[in-house]
């Protein structure tokens, strides 16, 4: 997957397809998903990018930018999409 193929998911944070993906990376802790989603919504250092397939998000990449350094903080790929080769590095 090329970076150019990733979409900014901030406008879609309330969508079930988008929220289900960070849930994979966050786990089942009560309130944790809401906390993570709110961070992407309000913290300008955080970005949630995603790959869309026929419109629903099937993979997400959470990034944090601090003083010019970018760190991947979450990566999640929808279970059915894992066989498509997404998330595989070159």
URFEN-V333832 format. One record per backbone hydrogen bond with DSSP energy under -1.0 kcal/mol. NH is the residue of the N-H (numbers start at 1). CO is the residue of the C=O. Records with the same first field share a line. If there is no record, write none. Layout:
NH: CO / CO
This chain:
5: 2
6: 3
7: 50
9: 48
12: 9
13: 10
15: 12
19: 15
20: 16
22: 18
23: 19
25: 21
26: 22
27: 23
32: 29
35: 31
36: 32
37: 33
38: 34
39: 35
40: 36
41: 37
42: 38
43: 39
46: 43
47: 63
49: 61
50: 7
51: 59
53: 56
58: 51
59: 51
60: 76
61: 49
62: 74
63: 47
64: 71
65: 45
66: 69
69: 66
71: 64
73: 62
74: 62
76: 60
78: 58
82: 79
84: 81
88: 85
